């Protein structure tokens, strides 16, 4: 019989993952753990586990903006003034879903105190505001300096003013149970507010709930329409960080993230890539963002019945004088035609006489004037005046 010491040595202590035991794990278990996940793709075991959860999330692809001059210029010109038409409104059309989800997996921070960057297959992908503004070719606000939009966000809001800019006349915020504003109804928004909402749902603050405007989005659309300068790189950076850390949130900015990864030399290992959402163009805006209550054409008034009036003596005299001039011109035209016909007959007769003096020229090769008149008879008489 083995001694108690020998028997104890022959038993291995079981330590399950997540156990409250404080016993140190043997080195061989740590090595086995390191082999359980792809260290090239994930920064830690937690990241590998999070990837499984993130794989079930949907992407919210961005949209291109395709408008020609003269098509919804109020929206188009504001987009160009902010320089958003260059990149943000014209992103590449390929999305690598796997790279995007690996990015969000490794961008997760349990405590959000690190730099805004993520390791993707050994490459550091930064998404801080400076990097994003450089990529988007937009202005980056100096460090520590508020933009007009950030100053607006930190001050008390005038909800009546916001509603007057975003809503049709006579409409305002819906109030909650405690009497405070909570949202703006889509059907009460102006066409311009609906256009900017559509752009924001994919390219600024991605969200699949695209009906009414909540408070935060109403502030954003108000700031855009009223021309408040904003740091769009900071806006997108904040939203990416929030999405990376949140649970059960769909993943936005996939085209931006795919392009940032490709700029670092990362190549897709999948054959099928996703595409952007349908573009924001004239057809889309007309169908989805035109408020029929305002932009519908005014009804055409019914045509009034025409009342006949007696012909005046002056009108009758003017009409008769005009007709007399017309008949006189007609008579002149017939005289001119007769003169032309006589000239043609004379020319034919002259050509016939000349041909008679030409040796070996057939006598019947050219008609005489009389023959010409018989062959091409001239109409007799003139139309009655």
Helices and strands as residue ranges (DSSP letters): H 4-10, H 27-34, H 45-54, E 59-60, E 63-66, H 73-81, H 97-107, E 117-120, E 123-126, H 129-136, H 148-154, H 159-166, E 174-175, E 181-184, G 186-188, H 191-203, E 213-214, H 215-225, H 232-245, E 251-252, H 254-263, E 277-281, H 282-288, H 292-295, H 313-356, H 369-375
